Amino acid sequence: MSENENILLRRFAASGDAEAFAEIVRRHAGLVHGACLRVLADKDRAADAVQETFLQLLRNAETITGAVPMWLHRVATRKAIDVIRRDSSRRQREVM
């Protein structure tokens, strides 16, 4: 039986277990990519948001409570929205 995500996350947070982190990524890369792709409708920009999401997981592994998939989906959606905001701000600056 495989370990659940919270156990894997605690293993990573406690000791920096790269295998535990890689397993979380393997299990949820599709969910995160799908969430980003739905918001952005662009594979390259979605890939950037996916990387930002998993970087956020690295940074916040010790503070995450609750279900890891839900946390990842929420963060992925927000990261994708941030990409849209950054693009919009950049376009506005370019017009000026």
C-alpha positions as CSV (number, residue, x, y, z in Angstrom):
1,M,0.0,0.0,0.0
2,S,1.4,3.4,-0.9
3,E,1.8,6.2,1.6
4,N,-0.7,9.0,1.6
5,E,0.4,12.5,0.5
6,N,0.5,13.9,4.0
7,I,2.9,11.3,5.2
8,L,5.1,11.9,2.1
9,L,4.9,15.7,2.8
10,R,5.9,15.2,6.4
11,R,8.9,13.0,5.4
12,F,10.0,15.7,2.9
13,A,9.5,18.6,5.4
14,A,11.3,16.7,8.2
15,S,14.4,15.5,6.4
16,G,14.4,16.9,2.9
17,D,13.5,13.4,1.5
18,A,13.8,14.0,-2.3
19,E,12.1,10.7,-3.1
20,A,9.0,11.7,-1.0
21,F,8.8,15.0,-2.8
22,A,9.3,13.3,-6.2
23,E,6.4,11.0,-5.4
24,I,4.1,13.9,-4.6
25,V,5.1,15.5,-7.9
26,R,4.6,12.3,-9.8
27,R,1.1,11.7,-8.3
28,H,-0.2,15.2,-8.8
29,A,1.6,16.7,-11.8
30,G,-1.4,16.0,-14.0
31,L,-3.8,17.7,-11.5
32,V,-1.6,20.8,-11.3
33,H,-1.0,20.9,-15.0
34,G,-4.7,20.5,-15.8
35,A,-5.6,23.3,-13.4
36,C,-3.1,25.7,-14.9
37,L,-4.0,24.8,-18.5
38,R,-7.7,25.4,-17.9
39,V,-7.0,28.9,-16.6
40,L,-4.2,29.8,-19.1
41,A,-5.1,27.8,-22.2
42,D,-1.5,27.8,-23.2
43,K,0.9,24.9,-22.7
44,D,4.1,26.9,-22.2
45,R,2.6,29.4,-19.7
46,A,0.8,26.5,-17.9
47,A,4.2,24.7,-17.6
48,D,5.6,27.8,-15.9
49,A,2.7,28.0,-13.5
50,V,3.2,24.3,-12.7
51,Q,6.8,24.9,-11.8
52,E,5.9,27.8,-9.6
53,T,3.3,25.7,-7.9
54,F,5.8,23.0,-7.0
55,L,8.3,25.6,-5.9
56,Q,5.7,26.9,-3.6
57,L,5.2,23.4,-2.2
58,L,9.0,23.2,-1.6
59,R,8.9,26.5,0.3
60,N,5.8,25.8,2.3
61,A,6.0,22.0,3.0
62,E,6.3,22.5,6.7
63,T,3.2,24.7,7.0
64,I,0.8,22.8,4.8
65,T,-2.2,21.4,6.6
66,G,-5.2,19.5,5.1
67,A,-5.3,17.6,1.9
68,V,-2.2,18.0,-0.3
69,P,-4.2,17.7,-3.6
70,M,-6.6,20.4,-2.6
71,W,-3.7,22.7,-1.6
72,L,-1.9,22.0,-4.9
73,H,-5.1,22.7,-6.9
74,R,-5.7,26.0,-5.1
75,V,-2.1,27.2,-5.4
76,A,-2.0,26.1,-9.1
77,T,-5.1,28.1,-9.9
78,R,-3.7,31.1,-8.1
79,K,-0.4,30.9,-9.8
80,A,-2.1,30.6,-13.2
81,I,-4.2,33.7,-12.4
82,D,-1.0,35.5,-11.4
83,V,0.5,34.7,-14.8
84,I,-2.5,36.4,-16.4
85,R,-2.2,39.4,-14.1
86,R,1.6,39.8,-14.9
87,D,0.9,39.5,-18.6
88,S,-1.8,42.1,-18.4
89,S,0.5,44.5,-16.4
90,R,3.3,44.0,-18.8
91,R,1.0,44.8,-21.8
92,Q,-0.2,47.9,-20.1
93,R,3.4,49.1,-19.4
94,E,4.3,48.4,-23.0
95,V,1.4,50.6,-24.3
96,M,2.5,53.6,-22.2
